Amino acid sequence: MSDRLADLADSLRAVRERISAACAAHDRDPAHVRLLAVTKTFPASDAALLTDLGLTEFGENREQEASAKAGEVASLRPDVAVRWHMVGHLQRNKARSVARWAAEVQSVDSARLADALAKATRAARDAGERDTPLDVLVQVSIDGDPARGGCPIPELPALLDGVTRTGELRLRGLMTVAPLGMEPDAAFDAFHQVAQRIRVEHPNAVELSCGMSNDLESAIAHGSTCVRVGTALLGGRGLASP
């Protein structure tokens, strides 16, 4: 086993132990919490090694990096079915490319972006580049700060209805990032309450993506079904390979 694979195996074991402990503390099944490895700035070789350890779901923040990395990992591990998730801010003019490689976009925060993704998905299906609708999560802004991204809570109903009407997008749930300066418990409790309200009209929107390396326990305590972990798995970004 290479040194890097051994390091990743140790980190993955530690993260899984944290997830299991958090689930046990709140009477939840760890099988109901997905671990999304956020590989931004790290090389495709790291993602390939993580597939050797059993991970098959990866998150990326930048379209250009993600597109290239998805292709590289497919070459390195051609027999592994990898699902790539866009978790960062997405510009509408990148929608066409994203529709080619992404299984899911977790950062839909406007009707204009949803429309662009729907059109791109339709074009990708017509071109034979994908054969399924695009799974999406709507990103919620807990504090309404436009600089942090996300849809303000009062605008959520209209955006959710718009997503479901496209026909090319499959609404899976909600995503959020705990606002700076706000305690994670308070942020994720507010997020959970929003999710409960929107499920009245959108009962299939069951995914709650919240929690990262430093606050995944709090997220799991408040119902997260997907934690997005980068640093705790792969190390500090400053140590990443170029």
C-alpha positions in Angstrom: 0.0 0.0 0.0 1.4 3.4 -1.0 1.9 6.0 1.7 -0.8 8.2 0.2 -3.3 5.4 0.2 -2.5 4.5 3.8 -3.0 8.1 4.8 -6.3 8.3 3.0 -7.4 5.0 4.6 -6.6 6.3 8.1 -8.5 9.6 7.4 -11.5 7.8 6.0 -11.6 5.5 9.0 -11.6 8.4 11.3 -14.3 10.3 9.4 -16.5 7.2 9.3 -16.0 6.8 13.1 -17.1 10.4 13.6 -20.2 9.8 11.5 -21.1 6.6 13.3 -20.6 8.2 16.7 -22.8 11.2 15.8 -25.5 8.8 14.4 -25.4 6.7 17.6 -25.8 9.8 19.7 -29.0 10.7 17.9 -30.4 7.2 17.2 -29.8 7.4 13.5 -28.6 4.7 11.0 -25.1 5.7 9.6 -26.3 4.1 6.3 -28.6 7.0 5.9 -25.8 9.6 5.9 -23.9 9.8 2.7 -20.2 10.8 2.7 -19.4 13.1 -0.1 -15.6 13.5 -0.6 -14.9 17.0 -1.7 -11.8 16.8 -3.8 -11.4 20.4 -5.0 -7.7 21.3 -5.6 -6.6 17.7 -5.1 -5.4 15.6 -8.0 -7.5 13.0 -9.8 -5.1 10.4 -8.4 -6.4 11.0 -4.9 -10.0 10.5 -6.0 -8.9 7.3 -7.7 -7.3 6.1 -4.5 -10.5 6.9 -2.6 -12.5 4.7 -5.0 -10.1 1.9 -4.1 -11.2 2.5 -0.5 -14.9 2.2 -1.5 -15.9 5.8 -2.1 -17.8 6.6 -5.3 -19.3 10.0 -4.7 -17.2 13.1 -5.1 -17.9 16.9 -4.8 -16.2 19.7 -6.7 -16.5 23.5 -6.5 -15.3 24.7 -9.9 -16.7 23.4 -13.2 -13.4 23.5 -15.1 -11.5 21.6 -12.5 -14.3 19.1 -12.1 -14.8 18.4 -15.8 -11.1 17.6 -16.3 -10.9 15.5 -13.1 -14.0 13.5 -13.9 -12.4 12.5 -17.2 -9.1 11.6 -15.6 -10.7 9.5 -12.9 -12.7 7.7 -15.6 -9.4 6.8 -17.3 -7.7 5.8 -14.1 -10.6 3.6 -12.8 -12.6 2.7 -15.9 -14.5 0.0 -14.1 -15.8 2.2 -11.2 -19.1 4.0 -11.5 -18.4 7.4 -10.0 -21.0 10.0 -9.2 -19.8 13.6 -9.4 -21.6 16.4 -7.6 -21.3 20.2 -8.2 -21.3 21.8 -4.8 -19.9 25.2 -5.5 -21.3 28.4 -7.0 -22.3 27.8 -10.6 -22.5 30.4 -13.4 -25.2 29.8 -15.9 -22.8 29.8 -18.8 -21.2 26.6 -17.3 -24.5 24.7 -17.3 -23.9 23.0 -20.6 -20.6 21.5 -19.5 -21.9 20.5 -16.1 -24.8 18.6 -17.6 -22.2 16.4 -19.4 -20.5 15.1 -16.2 -22.5 15.9 -13.1 -24.9 13.4 -11.5 -26.1 16.1 -9.2 -25.9 19.8 -8.7 -26.2 20.8 -5.0 -26.0 24.6 -5.5 -29.1 25.6 -7.4 -30.0 29.0 -6.0 -32.0 30.9 -8.7 -34.7 30.3 -11.3 -32.3 31.5 -14.0 -29.8 28.8 -13.1 -32.5 26.1 -12.9 -33.7 27.1 -16.3 -30.1 27.0 -17.7 -29.5 23.6 -16.2 -32.8 22.2 -17.5 -32.0 23.4 -21.1 -28.5 22.0 -20.8 -29.7 18.7 -19.5 -32.2 18.4 -22.4 -29.4 19.2 -24.9 -27.1 16.6 -23.3 -29.8 14.0 -23.5 -30.6 14.8 -27.1 -26.8 14.5 -27.9 -26.6 11.2 -26.1 -24.2 12.6 -23.4 -26.5 11.6 -20.6 -29.6 9.3 -20.2 -31.1 10.6 -17.0 -32.6 13.8 -15.6 -30.2 15.9 -13.5 -30.6 15.5 -9.8 -30.5 18.9 -8.0 -30.6 20.3 -4.5 -31.7 23.9 -3.9 -29.1 25.8 -1.8 -30.7 27.6 1.1 -29.3 30.9 2.5 -30.0 30.7 6.2 -29.0 34.3 6.9 -30.0 35.8 3.5 -26.4 37.1 2.8 -26.1 37.3 -1.0 -22.3 37.1 -0.9 -22.5 33.6 0.5 -24.8 32.2 -2.2 -28.1 30.4 -1.7 -31.7 31.2 -2.1 -33.2 33.4 0.7 -35.8 31.4 2.7 -38.8 33.6 1.6 -38.0 32.9 -2.0 -37.7 29.1 -1.7 -41.3 28.1 -2.6 -41.2 29.8 -6.0 -37.8 28.4 -6.8 -38.8 24.9 -5.7 -41.9 25.0 -7.8 -39.9 26.2 -10.8 -37.4 23.4 -10.5 -40.2 20.7 -10.4 -41.8 22.2 -13.5 -38.8 21.9 -15.7 -39.2 18.2 -16.4 -35.4 17.8 -16.9 -34.4 18.4 -13.2 -35.2 16.0 -10.4 -35.6 17.8 -7.1 -33.9 15.7 -4.4 -33.8 18.2 -1.5 -31.9 21.1 0.0 -28.3 22.1 0.7 -26.8 24.8 3.0 -23.6 26.1 4.5 -23.5 27.3 8.0 -23.2 31.1 7.8 -20.0 32.7 9.1 -20.4 33.8 12.7 -23.4 31.7 13.3 -23.3 28.6 15.6 -23.7 25.4 13.5 -26.4 24.1 15.8 -28.5 27.2 15.3 -27.9 27.2 11.5 -28.7 23.5 11.0 -31.8 23.7 13.3 -33.1 26.5 11.1 -32.3 24.5 8.0 -34.1 21.4 9.4 -37.2 23.5 10.1 -37.2 24.9 6.6 -36.9 21.3 5.2 -39.9 20.1 7.2 -42.0 23.0 5.8 -41.1 22.5 2.2 -41.7 18.7 2.3 -45.4 19.4 2.7 -45.5 20.5 -1.0 -42.4 18.5 -2.1 -42.5 15.2 -0.3 -39.7 13.7 -2.4 -37.2 16.4 -1.4 -35.8 14.3 1.4 -32.0 15.0 1.0 -30.5 17.4 3.4 -26.9 18.2 2.5 -25.2 20.1 5.3 -22.1 19.6 7.5 -18.5 19.6 6.6 -15.2 18.6 8.2 -15.6 20.9 11.2 -19.3 20.7 11.9 -20.6 17.3 10.6 -21.6 16.1 14.1 -24.0 19.1 14.4 -25.3 18.6 11.0 -26.1 14.9 11.6 -27.8 15.9 14.9 -30.2 18.0 12.8 -31.0 15.5 10.2 -28.3 15.8 7.5 -28.4 13.0 5.0 -25.2 14.1 3.2 -22.0 15.5 4.7 -19.4 17.1 2.4 -16.0 16.4 3.7 -12.7 17.6 2.2 -10.0 18.6 4.8 -10.7 15.8 7.2 -10.3 13.2 4.4 -7.6 14.7 2.2 -5.7 17.2 4.4 -5.2 20.9 4.4 -5.7 22.6 1.0 -2.3 24.2 1.3 -0.7 20.7 1.1 -2.6 19.8 -2.1 -0.8 18.7 -5.2 -1.0 21.3 -8.0 
